[in-house]
Structures are given as C-alpha cells and as structure tokens.
C-alpha cells in the first residue's frame, strides 16, 4: 500500500445507504498511509454522522460551501488545491449527474470543479438506476474527462435485490487506488536509504551526548519517498515518531550503529538521504559504571565518529546523495563547501538556533546541486519533503 502513503485524499461522501461503509473506508485509507479529509453532502448526513467520520479521520468534516469561518480565506479553493486525489465514495446517481453537468452549488461539487487533482468515484445505487441510459451517459462523460470509476460490484443491494450497483468494498477501493498509483511516482522502482533523528554517544550506562534533532524531517522524507513509489529503508536514531506506512525502519542509537546499519542497507540503493543529525564526536572511552560526582573539574576526551554520508558518497559514486547543512552563520557558503568536500549530489541548507529547524514542524531550505539551486520557502516539513523528492526525481531522470 506504499503508493498511498502521504497522499492527501479528499473523500466525498454522498447520499447513499452505502455511506455506512465510509468510516471503514477512511480507516483503510489511513492504514495505507493516506491523509484523509472528509467532505459530506447534506444527503449523506441522513446515513452517517459527521462526528463518526471526524473521529475516524482525525479531522473536522467539511460540509458547507457557505461556512464563513472557512470561506473568509476561500476555504473551498484551499481544499481543492490541498488534495492529491478526490475520491467520491459512495457516489450516488445524483452526484454523478451533478459532476457530469459541472454543477457547483454545494461544497463537494465545487471542489470537484475547482481541483486539478485526479477524481475517482465509487458508484452506489439501485441496479436499475445504474443501468439507466442517463446514468450510463453521465458516467461515460466523466470517464472521457479522466474520472476513474471503481466498481460498482454485483451483489445484494439494500432493497434486497441482487444486481450491479453495490459500492465496492472499502478494501477493494483502497487496493484499486494503490495499484493505480504504484508506478506513477518520480521514484517508482527506486531503492532509497534515509537516515533520521539524533544519535546518542554513551558516557557511561546512564549518560550520553546527543543533540536537539526530533527526526521530523527525515521521517517526512521517508514518507515522501514511499509516496513517490520508492522502497525505503529508514535508519533512525531515538525519536518518539511512528514509522511511516510502507517504510522499513532500522532502529539504532549511536553513530557507529548508524554507520553499520547504513552500509548494510546500501547495496542496490539508488538514493541516499542523510537527514540524521549524527554526532561528530563520541567519548573516546565509555565508562563501564556510572561516573560518580566528585569535587573539582572533570575533563572528557572525544574521538571522531565516521562521516557516514561522505563514506556513502565515496563507496557508492553512482548513488544520488542528498545531505543537510545545519548552520548558524554563513549558510550558503558553508553548504556549498560541505557539498563539494563530501562529494554530494545535492545539499539542503537550513539555519539552526533558538526556535529554528530542530523540534519544529516547519522549516525553510536552500537546496544546492552542481549546476543549480532553489530556495524553498518556509513550509511544513512534509511539504518540503515532497519538494525535495521532486527535485531528486528531476535529477535522476
């Protein structure tokens, strides 16, 4: 299901008894890694409650084109642009007719008219309605415009009849979408190794040296690579984050363990992304027992750790390598120097310090490669990750 990971799915629920399956569909999409926003029609609310769908999706349900709090910022356009996919399930006969006619008099129909995202429908209706020439013409018109039709299935209908018109089961809808997008990403068929999070270098059994990295950028990049079709191994230092759907996570603690895990994962890889904040130094000797406090000053002798990304770039010259430069001053110059010294394909530079980068959900980056550069304005790390993956995809083709 990795093809759905991190895809933003706008799920339109319309007036059909099959709407009772919508909460299950939301769960199946989220389990596959999708981010789901539900939009309901007025008729849908006669079959399933907004509270149920909000609870399972983790987002407030949208249902009103004239919601003043949302529309002050043109909320329907914002939603239309947010979506990677608009899925209407169940799609009633009336909804198919409205979409075919280009109506825009409620929130869902307006979103469908305003979005550039692909639209998929899962029809659900009585068998006679599905077979009616008007419905067939409406579906043909939508298909000609590129709308994807999933189902309907033949089986028992709500009115205790049997025939074509039953909405495809949630698992079947999920699987159809996953199969459709499996080969469409810019990294389809590629193998990617990503590092994320901090490392911990033991002083004794109790204490360690570490840094402020939360791992959010690396995890967002792993998820974005999966969404782009890649098979991803994520080598992660200690974090509180859940592994993205479709990612193989290898948990490590120290820089030495990360080096070993990366080198084990690298054979056959096409891309290496070094987003971890790896300790540059470790205690030269870790005490076997807890170091006791004593009067006077104490000193600590440090030893260099291996430069993981430079080692990867040197050992695998044909692999595309993306590194990060976290700087407090001279950002661009330091990033350019680091990229050349370590032989990296691309580097993403960001400023760090109080309330910058570490521990935040957003960031801004300056991305530099051999013959170009691109600044990425402040945005959520998930959005920056998608932009970075797109840039990698461009360089790989």
C-alpha positions in Angstrom: 0.0 0.0 0.0 3.0 2.3 -0.1 1.7 4.1 -3.2 -0.9 5.8 -0.9 1.5 6.8 1.8 1.4 10.6 2.4 -1.2 11.1 -0.4 -3.8 13.7 0.6 -7.2 12.2 -0.2 -10.3 14.3 -0.1 -13.1 11.8 0.5 -16.6 13.0 -0.7 -19.4 11.1 1.0 -22.8 11.5 -0.7 -26.4 10.4 -0.1 -26.4 6.6 -0.4 -27.1 3.8 2.1 -23.5 2.7 1.3 -22.3 5.7 3.3 -22.4 3.3 6.3 -19.1 1.9 4.8 -17.4 5.3 4.7 -15.9 5.2 8.2 -14.3 1.8 7.3 -13.0 3.3 4.0 -11.5 6.2 6.0 -9.7 3.7 8.3 -8.4 1.6 5.4 -7.0 4.7 3.6 -5.3 5.9 6.7 -3.9 2.5 7.4 -2.4 2.6 3.9 -0.7 5.9 4.9 -3.1 8.4 3.3 -4.1 11.7 4.9 -7.9 11.9 4.7 -10.2 14.9 4.7 -13.9 14.1 4.6 -16.4 16.4 2.8 -20.1 15.4 3.2 -23.2 16.4 1.2 -26.4 17.2 3.1 -28.0 13.9 1.9 -25.0 12.0 3.2 -25.8 13.2 6.7 -29.0 11.2 6.7 -27.0 8.0 6.5 -23.9 8.6 8.6 -22.9 11.3 11.1 -20.2 13.9 10.7 -19.0 13.1 14.2 -18.3 9.5 13.2 -16.2 10.5 10.2 -14.4 13.2 12.1 -13.4 10.7 14.8 -12.0 8.1 12.4 -10.3 10.7 10.1 -8.9 12.9 12.9 -10.1 16.0 11.0 -13.2 18.1 11.3 -15.6 17.2 8.5 -16.3 19.9 5.9 -19.9 20.2 4.7 -20.8 23.8 4.0 -19.9 25.9 1.0 -21.1 29.0 2.9 -19.1 28.4 6.1 -18.0 31.9 6.9 -15.0 30.9 9.1 -13.6 28.8 6.3 -14.6 30.9 3.3 -13.0 34.1 4.5 -9.8 32.5 3.2 -11.5 30.9 0.2 -11.6 27.5 2.0 -13.1 25.6 -0.9 -10.2 26.6 -3.2 -7.7 25.8 -0.4 -9.2 22.3 -0.1 -9.3 21.8 -3.9 -5.6 22.6 -4.0 -4.7 20.5 -0.9 -5.9 17.3 -2.4 -3.7 14.8 -4.3 -6.9 12.8 -5.1 -10.6 13.5 -4.8 -12.4 10.2 -4.1 -16.2 10.3 -4.1 -17.4 7.1 -2.3 -20.3 6.4 -2.3 -21.1 8.3 -5.5 -24.9 8.4 -5.9 -26.7 8.7 -9.2 -27.5 12.3 -8.4 -23.8 13.0 -7.7 -22.7 11.5 -11.0 -25.3 13.7 -12.8 -24.1 16.8 -11.0 -20.5 16.2 -11.7 -21.2 15.4 -15.4 -23.1 18.7 -15.7 -20.4 20.7 -14.0 -22.6 21.9 -11.1 -21.0 23.9 -8.3 -23.8 24.6 -5.9 -22.6 22.7 -2.8 -19.1 22.2 -1.3 -18.3 18.8 -2.9 -19.4 19.7 -6.4 -17.5 23.0 -6.2 -14.3 21.2 -5.0 -14.6 18.7 -7.9 -14.9 21.6 -10.4 -12.0 23.6 -8.8 -9.4 20.9 -8.3 -6.6 19.8 -10.6 -6.3 16.6 -8.7 -7.4 13.3 -10.2 -11.0 12.4 -9.3 -12.2 8.9 -8.6 -15.8 7.7 -8.0 -17.2 4.6 -6.4 -20.8 4.4 -7.6 -23.5 3.1 -5.3 -27.2 2.8 -6.4 -30.0 0.5 -7.4 -29.3 -1.7 -10.3 -32.0 -0.1 -12.5 -30.6 3.4 -11.8 -27.1 2.2 -12.6 -28.3 0.7 -15.9 -30.4 3.7 -16.9 -29.2 5.4 -20.1 -28.9 8.8 -18.3 -26.5 7.3 -15.7 -24.6 5.5 -18.3 -24.2 8.7 -20.3 -23.1 10.6 -17.2 -20.5 8.0 -16.3 -19.3 7.9 -19.9 -18.9 11.7 -19.9 -17.0 11.6 -16.7 -14.7 8.8 -17.9 -13.9 10.8 -21.0 -12.7 13.6 -18.8 -10.4 11.2 -16.9 -12.5 10.5 -13.9 -11.6 7.0 -12.5 -14.5 4.6 -11.8 -14.1 1.9 -9.2 -16.9 -0.6 -9.3 -19.8 -0.9 -8.8 -19.9 -4.6 -7.8 -22.7 -7.1 -8.4 -24.3 -8.4 -5.3 -27.0 -7.9 -2.7 -28.4 -4.4 -2.6 -30.1 -2.5 0.2 -33.5 -3.1 -1.2 -33.0 -6.9 -1.1 -32.4 -7.1 -4.8 -29.3 -8.5 -6.4 -27.5 -6.8 -9.3 -24.9 -4.3 -10.4 -24.8 -1.2 -8.2 -23.3 -2.2 -4.9 -20.4 0.1 -3.9 -17.1 -1.7 -4.0 -15.9 -2.7 -0.6 -13.5 -0.3 1.3 -10.6 -2.7 0.9 -11.2 -3.1 -2.8 -11.3 0.7 -3.3 -8.1 1.1 -1.3 -6.4 -1.7 -3.3 -7.6 -0.2 -6.7 -6.1 3.2 -5.8 -2.9 1.6 -4.5 -2.5 -0.3 -7.7 -3.2 2.7 -9.8 -0.6 4.9 -8.2 2.1 2.2 -7.6 4.1 3.1 -10.7 3.3 6.8 -11.0 5.8 8.3 -8.6 9.0 10.0 -9.6 10.9 7.4 -7.6 8.9 4.4 -8.8 11.1 1.3 -8.8 14.0 3.0 -6.9 15.5 1.9 -3.6 16.2 4.7 -1.1 18.0 4.7 2.2 17.2 7.6 4.6 18.8 8.4 8.0 16.9 10.4 10.6 17.0 11.6 14.2 19.8 12.2 16.6 22.4 9.7 17.8 23.4 9.1 21.4 27.0 8.5 22.4 27.4 6.9 25.7 29.4 8.4 28.5 28.5 5.7 31.0 25.5 3.4 31.5 23.4 6.4 32.5 24.6 9.5 30.5 25.1 10.2 26.8 26.0 13.0 24.4 23.2 13.9 21.9 21.6 16.8 20.0 18.2 18.5 19.6 17.1 16.7 16.4 13.5 15.5 16.5 13.8 13.3 13.3 10.7 15.0 11.8 12.5 16.0 8.5 14.0 12.6 8.0 10.7 10.8 8.7 8.8 13.2 6.3 11.4 12.5 3.6 11.0 8.7 4.1 7.2 9.1 3.8 7.6 11.3 0.7 9.9 8.8 -1.0 7.3 6.0 -0.3 4.6 8.2 -1.8 6.8 8.7 -4.9 7.0 4.9 -5.4 10.3 4.1 -3.8 11.2 1.2 -1.5 12.5 2.9 1.6 14.8 1.8 4.5 14.8 4.3 7.3 17.8 4.1 9.7 16.6 6.1 12.7 18.1 7.3 15.9 16.0 7.5 19.0 12.7 9.5 18.4 9.1 9.5 19.5 7.9 9.3 15.9 5.9 6.4 14.3 7.5 4.8 11.2 5.6 6.0 8.1 3.5 3.4 6.4 5.4 1.3 3.9 8.8 2.1 5.4 11.3 -0.5 6.8 12.7 1.1 9.9 16.0 0.1 11.5 16.4 1.5 15.0 19.9 2.4 16.1 21.3 4.5 18.9 24.9 5.5 18.3 26.8 6.9 15.2 28.7 3.7 14.9 25.5 1.7 14.9 24.0 4.0 12.3 27.1 3.6 10.1 26.9 -0.2 10.2 23.1 -0.2 9.5 23.5 2.2 6.6 26.3 0.2 5.0 24.2 -3.0 5.4 21.3 -1.3 3.6 23.2 0.4 0.8 23.9 -2.4 -1.7 21.4 -1.9 -4.5 20.3 1.5 -3.4 19.7 4.3 -5.9 19.4 7.2 -3.5 20.8 8.0 0.0 19.4 10.8 2.1 21.4 11.8 5.1 18.9 13.7 7.2 20.1 12.4 10.6 21.9 14.7 13.0 24.9 12.4 13.6 27.2 13.1 16.4 30.6 14.3 15.1 32.3 13.1 18.2 31.9 10.4 20.8 33.6 9.8 24.2 36.9 8.1 23.5 36.1 5.7 26.2 32.7 5.0 27.7 32.8 4.1 31.4 31.5 0.7 32.4 30.0 2.0 35.6 28.2 5.3 36.4 30.7 8.1 36.7 30.5 9.5 40.3 30.3 13.2 41.0 33.4 14.5 42.7 34.8 17.9 43.8 36.7 19.9 41.2 36.5 19.9 37.4 36.3 17.0 35.1 37.6 16.6 31.5 36.3 14.5 28.7 38.4 13.2 25.8 36.5 12.9 22.5 37.1 10.8 19.4 35.8 11.5 15.8 32.9 9.4 14.6 32.8 8.2 11.0 31.4 10.7 8.4 28.5 8.5 7.2 27.4 10.5 4.2 30.9 11.1 2.9 31.6 7.4 3.3 28.5 6.5 1.3 29.3 9.1 -1.4 32.9 7.6 -1.7 31.8 4.0 -1.7 28.8 4.4 -4.0 29.7 7.1 -6.6 26.7 6.2 -8.7 24.2 6.7 -5.9 22.4 10.0 -5.7 23.3 11.5 -2.3 21.3 14.3 -0.5 22.9 15.8 2.6 21.8 18.5 5.0 23.8 21.5 6.3 22.6 22.9 9.6 24.3 26.3 10.1 24.1 29.3 12.4 26.1 31.6 10.1 27.3 31.8 6.5 24.7 29.4 5.4 25.2 29.3 1.6 29.0 29.3 1.7 29.2 26.6 4.3 26.6 24.5 2.4 28.5 24.8 -0.9 31.8 23.9 0.8 30.2 20.9 2.5 28.7 19.5 -0.7 32.0 19.7 -2.6 34.1 18.3 0.3 31.9 15.3 0.8 31.1 14.7 -2.9 27.3 15.0 -2.5 24.9 15.2 -5.4 22.7 17.8 -3.6 22.6 19.6 -0.2 19.7 21.2 1.6 20.9 24.0 3.9 18.9 25.4 6.9 19.6 27.8 9.7 19.5 26.4 13.3 19.3 28.0 16.6 16.6 29.1 19.1 13.2 28.3 17.5 14.7 27.3 14.2 14.5 23.9 12.5 15.1 21.5 15.4 11.8 20.4 17.1 9.6 22.4 14.8 7.0 21.1 12.3 8.1 23.7 9.6 11.4 24.9 8.1 12.9 26.7 5.1 15.7 25.4 3.0 18.2 26.4 0.4 18.8 23.5 -2.0 22.1 23.4 -3.9 23.3 21.0 -6.6 26.2 21.0 -9.1 24.7 23.5 -11.6 21.7 25.0 -9.8 20.0 26.0 -6.6 16.5 26.5 -5.4 15.2 28.2 -2.2 12.2 26.5 -0.5 10.1 29.0 1.4 9.1 28.2 5.0 6.5 25.4 5.0 5.5 22.3 6.8 8.3 19.7 6.8 6.0 17.2 5.0 5.6 19.8 2.1 9.3 20.5 2.0 10.0 16.7 1.8 7.7 16.4 -1.2 9.5 19.3 -2.9 12.9 17.7 -2.2 11.8 14.4 -3.6 10.5 16.1 -6.7 13.9 17.8 -7.1 15.7 14.4 -6.7 13.4 12.9 -9.3 14.3 15.6 -11.8 18.0 15.0 -11.2 17.6 11.2 -11.6 15.8 11.3 -15.0 
